Amino acid sequence: MSRLACYDQAVGAVQTVVLSGDGVPASPKITKGQVAAATRNPWGKLIVELGSGQVWRQLDSKPLTLKPGDRVTVRLAAAGSYLLQKSSGGRSIRVKPGG
């Protein structure tokens, strides 16, 4: 049983998100949140603000429509980049943290 408890503790730690002072996940494996605002910059790329205050800026040019109230998941991808996807599934876009 202690082995299972140890596994549960480790999995729980991965799913827990701790924010650093600048609103970026300190342990950025996965972040889930609700969209507070979704706007576009002059080049048409998304700027997404989550209810937690985190801001994510789109890097690629893939189309994705978000509106306030949508639930999203941001996960760590290859080479230190991040992918943002609606929690309901579908397309993901490459993003970077930033305000």
C-alpha positions as CSV (number, residue, x, y, z in Angstrom):
1,M,0.0,0.0,0.0
2,S,2.8,2.5,0.7
3,R,4.0,2.2,-2.9
4,L,0.5,3.2,-4.1
5,A,0.3,6.1,-1.7
6,C,3.7,7.3,-2.9
7,Y,2.5,7.2,-6.5
8,D,-0.7,9.1,-5.6
9,Q,1.4,11.7,-3.9
10,A,3.7,12.1,-6.9
11,V,0.8,12.3,-9.4
12,G,-0.9,14.9,-7.2
13,A,2.2,17.0,-7.1
14,V,2.4,17.0,-10.9
15,Q,-1.2,18.2,-11.2
16,T,-0.7,21.0,-8.6
17,V,0.2,24.3,-10.2
18,V,2.1,26.9,-8.1
19,L,2.3,30.4,-9.5
20,S,5.5,32.4,-9.4
21,G,5.4,36.1,-8.7
22,D,4.9,37.0,-12.4
23,G,1.8,34.8,-12.8
24,V,3.6,32.0,-14.7
25,P,3.4,28.5,-13.4
26,A,6.4,27.7,-11.2
27,S,5.9,24.0,-12.0
28,P,4.7,24.4,-15.6
29,K,3.8,20.8,-16.5
30,I,0.1,21.6,-16.9
31,T,-2.2,24.5,-16.1
32,K,-6.0,24.5,-16.3
33,G,-8.1,27.6,-16.2
34,Q,-11.0,29.6,-17.4
35,V,-10.7,32.4,-20.0
36,A,-11.3,35.8,-18.5
37,A,-10.5,37.7,-21.7
38,A,-9.4,36.8,-25.2
39,T,-8.2,39.5,-27.6
40,R,-6.1,39.7,-30.7
41,N,-2.9,41.8,-31.2
42,P,-2.5,43.9,-34.4
43,W,-1.2,40.8,-36.2
44,G,-4.2,38.7,-35.4
45,K,-2.6,36.5,-32.7
46,L,-4.5,35.7,-29.5
47,I,-3.7,37.2,-26.1
48,V,-5.5,35.1,-23.5
49,E,-6.0,36.1,-19.9
50,L,-7.1,33.4,-17.5
51,G,-9.1,34.0,-14.4
52,S,-6.0,33.4,-12.3
53,G,-4.3,36.4,-13.9
54,Q,-2.0,34.4,-16.1
55,V,-1.6,35.9,-19.6
56,W,-0.6,33.7,-22.6
57,R,0.4,35.1,-26.1
58,Q,0.0,33.1,-29.2
59,L,3.2,32.3,-31.2
60,D,1.9,30.4,-34.2
61,S,-0.8,31.4,-36.8
62,K,-3.2,28.5,-36.2
63,P,-6.9,29.6,-35.9
64,L,-8.5,29.2,-32.6
65,T,-11.7,30.9,-31.3
66,L,-11.9,31.6,-27.5
67,K,-14.4,33.5,-25.5
68,P,-14.7,34.4,-21.8
69,G,-15.8,31.4,-19.8
70,D,-14.1,28.8,-22.1
71,R,-12.0,26.3,-20.1
72,V,-8.5,25.8,-21.4
73,T,-5.5,23.7,-20.6
74,V,-1.9,24.9,-21.1
75,R,0.8,22.2,-21.0
76,L,4.5,22.2,-21.4
77,A,5.6,21.0,-24.8
78,A,9.0,20.3,-26.4
79,A,11.9,22.6,-26.0
80,G,10.3,24.6,-23.2
81,S,7.4,25.8,-25.3
82,Y,3.7,25.6,-24.3
83,L,0.5,24.5,-26.0
84,L,-2.9,25.9,-25.2
85,Q,-6.0,23.9,-26.0
86,K,-9.7,24.2,-25.2
87,S,-10.5,21.6,-22.4
88,S,-13.2,20.3,-24.7
89,G,-10.5,19.2,-27.1
90,G,-9.7,20.2,-30.7
91,R,-6.8,22.2,-32.0
92,S,-4.0,23.5,-29.8
93,I,-1.9,26.6,-30.4
94,R,1.7,27.4,-29.4
95,V,1.8,30.1,-26.7
96,K,4.3,31.9,-24.4
97,P,3.6,33.4,-21.0
98,G,3.6,37.1,-20.9
99,G,1.7,40.2,-20.0
